[in-house]
Amino acid sequence: MDVKTLCLGLLTTGEACGYDLKKTFESSFKHFFPAGYGSIYPALADLAEAGLVSCREIPQIGKPDRKVYRITEAGQKAFIDALNRMDPQHKLRSEFLAMIYFADCIDNDRLAGLLDDRVEKLRETVKHIRSIQSRTDLESSVGAEFVAGFGAVVAEAAAKYIEANRHMLTGRGKGQQSMLASIAKN
């Protein structure tokens, strides 16, 4: 799924400006689909040009006019069509895992710090998701509740895996340390 399709989906719950959509990406979608202004605003412009959303401008004093978007009937149809034809992939792109793949080349202290930081961030993600789930002012769909629960379980499982298996990385022998030393000399 791309940002355009997600913006359409978010607009099915009501009109919003780009800032509102960014806040949703930062809260409800943070743990599985981050997006910033650099992708949200171009997506909204493309959707408006295609007639899938309408845009009205609200004048503001001392600031640019606020653009508020609303999904059109064609946009609702396009969103439903996308959901029904999409073959969703569960992709994982992790700089953390890419670095850890080369753990033999990372100093033990740095490696321990990376593992500690990742566990802390995973625990923060769980807290963040749980705080969203506990907010009574939000009307959540069953899909949103499922996704939040899934994210919390995955983050918690990842933290537990790192804690239970960090010895595989930090209990390195002299062979790996000598490899680091030879790399550092060159």
N, C-alpha and C positions, 0 to 999 in steps of 0.2 A: 504494500500500500504506500502511496506517496503522500506528500504534504497536502496536495490539492484535494485528494479524496478525504483525508482526515479533516480538513477545513470544512468541506461539505458536510461531513458527518456531524461535526460540532455545531454547525449552523442549523441542523435539523432540530436542535433543542431550543433555538431562539436566535434572534439577531445578536450580532456582536461586532466589535471593532477588532482590528489587528492586535491591539494591546490585550483585550479580553482573551483572544485565542492564545496568545503567547503565555498568559498566566495559566491557562488550562494545560498547555504543554509543559509548563514548569511545575505544575502540581500533579494532576491526575496522570499525565503521560510521561513524567520525568523518568520513571524506572524502565520504560521500554521504548519510547519513541521521542527523543528530544528534537525540538525544532526551534529556530530563532527567527528574529525579524527578517533576516536575510533570505529565508525561504518562505515565511508566511506571507509577507506583503507581495512578493512576485506571484505567489500562488493565488492570492485574492484578486490581483489584477488580471491574471489569466482567466480565472473563473468568471469575473465580471465581463471580460471581453467575449467569452464564449456564451454569455447569457445564462450561466448556471447560478449566479448570484446577482442581486441588485445592490446598489450602493446609494446611500443618501449621505449628504454632508451636513454636519451640525456645526454651525459657526461657534468659535471659541474666542474669547478675548485674549489677545497677546500670544496666541498659539495658532498653528495651522488648523484648518477645519478638521473636525473628527469625522472619519468615514465609518459608517455603520453598515454592515453587510447583512443581507437576508437571503436565504436560499430561495431560489425560484422553483416552480413546478418542474421545469426541465432539470434543474440541479438535483431535486429529490429523486427524479427518475434516474439520472446519471449515477447518483450515489447508490441507489438500490441495485442498479445494473452492475456496478463495479463490485459490490459485495457478493452478488450471485455468480459472477463469472471468475472472480479472483481465486487463484490457487495460492493461499497464504504460505509464506515461508517463515520459519522461525530462525532468523539470522542473529548471530552473536558476533559483534565486532568489539574486541576488547584490547586496548593498549596494554592493560595489566597482563593479560594472558600472553600477549606477544612478547612482552619483556621476560616473563617468567619462563617462557620456552627456552630462553638463553640464560637461565639461572646460573649455569656453570661459569658464565663470564661476569657475574655480578658479585661484588664484594659481600661477604657474609653480613656485615652490619647494615649495608644498604638493603640487602635482600630481606633481612628481618624487619627493617623499617617499612619496606614495601608491603610485606604481608600484614603487618600490624595496621598500616593505613588502610589497606583494602578491607580488612575485617571491620574496622571502625566505620568506613563508608557504607558497607553493607548493612551494618546495624542501624546507621542513620537512615538508610533507605527504608528499612523495616519500620522504624519509628515514624517516618514521614508518611508512609502508606497507612499505617494504623491511625495516625492523626486525621488523615483525610476520611478514613472509614468512620471515625467516631464523631465527625461533625454532623450535628443534627440539622443544620440549616441546608444541607445538600440533599436534593432528591436524586438518588442514584438508581440507575437501571440495574437489572440483574447482571447484565453484561459488564457494567462498570464495577460492580461488586466482585464478580468473578475475576476480572483482570487485576484488581487491587489485591485480592487474596492470593492469586497466582504469583504476583510480583513479590509479595511478602514472603511466601513460602520459598521461592527460588533464591531470594537474597539471603534468607536465614540458612538455607541448605548450603549455599556457597560459603558463608561465614563458617559454618560448622566443618565443612570439608577442609578449608584452609587451616583451621585450628587443629583438626585431627591429623592432618597430613603434612604440616609444615616441616616436620622432621626429615621428610624426603629431600627437601631443598636445603635446609640449614644444617643438617648433619653430614655435610660433605667431608670427604677425606682429603688427604694431602695431594692426591692426584689432581683434583679440581683446583686446589689452591695454587699448585705449581703452574697450572695452565694460566691462571689469572696473572701470576707473577711474570710469566714469559710474555704474555700479551702486553702487560704494563711496560716491560722493558723495550718492546719494539715500538 
